[in-house]
Amino acid sequence: MPVLFEQLDSSGGNFLPPYEKRSGGGRCGFLVPGDEELFVGGGALNGAVGQVLFEAHKTAENGMGWRTQKSSSIFGRSSITIEKDQENIPVFEKDSCQYAKLHKRLHGAACSSVGRVVEEDNINDKEDTPNIPVVRSCARVFTGSREPFGAVFLHELKEGCRPISSQNSALLYTVGVLGQNAKAPGEGTPKPERARMVKGKLQFVQYLYKTGINTLEVVKEYNLKNPGMAVTRLRVPIVSGGTFKHPEVGAEVCALALLAGMQAVSYDEGELTIELMPSQAMTEAFELIRTDKDKKKRVSTGKDIREVLKDPALKKEQKDCFKHVVQPPFTLCAWCCN
């Protein structure tokens, strides 16, 4: 059964959350655009997901790097008010985030098996992740670099610790490629030496395409091995289309590269719908990649990127961004050695 893309609607003017109440069958996940420090929380969508996860397992030892303290002492730290009672304000401290520790461990394992999905269970038995509410995890990378850009992680959340609904069983996390040396508000000031991680325009788009591949490959492998918990709906935002976006690449190109990478994976593990978080850029990408051109329909299968690039609606500067996607200049081995 082919993967379906669904353009979500927020025409009512309400912000669409990462997770929401679900009815019917199937399991759902959300892809978090994260940071190379690998924490869950902080600012932007990463912070929004951190908030709903904190609400789902709000305990003294929640494993997330969140804790509560008096409001008078939070200044200068990344914090967000969740409690109506202002005396209890959650404060995020990324150095104690057990998700970051789990991600680092998984990334190291994945770098030893580039292009393959690695797995880990019995996570709470590990010394540095004793409280994290995760049953099992898996990850995939396309380069053995110590920089985790484009890596994708999937976590199966424990029953009772799932946000909003018990069907929201999966948390996916990726590290958006850097097109500029910037960080989202609440995630600290970028260090000058971080500038060496910034990618050129063509490699930036190629990374996003390969991030899409990693995302679908991780979901595919997880669903194959865990059919009873198979993720059937995955909510996806633009990755590296805001704070990290390369100044010469449009947000619609960022979205299209990610979706095209997902479409490139041969998926036959049952039903899977990719829910596209609403934005002008995501709508433009959906219109380009969809096979069903009836705009009244918000669900469609997708086209291969080479077919998409033949679309006369694409401008030359947009097509040129995909040169390294359709004609890769490096072998995977060469990338690993960078």
FENFEN-V267649 format. One record per helix or strand of 2 or more residues. SS is the DSSP state (a for helix, b for strand). FROM is the first residue (numbers start at 1). TO is the last residue. If there is no record, write none. Layout:
# FENFEN-V267649
SS|FROM|TO + SS|FROM|TO
This chain:
# FENFEN-V267649
b|4|7 + b|27|34 + a|44|56 + b|66|69 + a|71|73 + b|89|92 + a|94|96 + a|98|111 + b|118|121 + a|123|125 + b|134|140 + b|152|157 + b|170|175 + a|192|197 + a|201|225 + a|227|229 + b|231|236 + a|251|263 + b|273|276 + a|280|289 + b|299|300 + a|305|308 + a|316|320 + a|323|326 + a|332|336
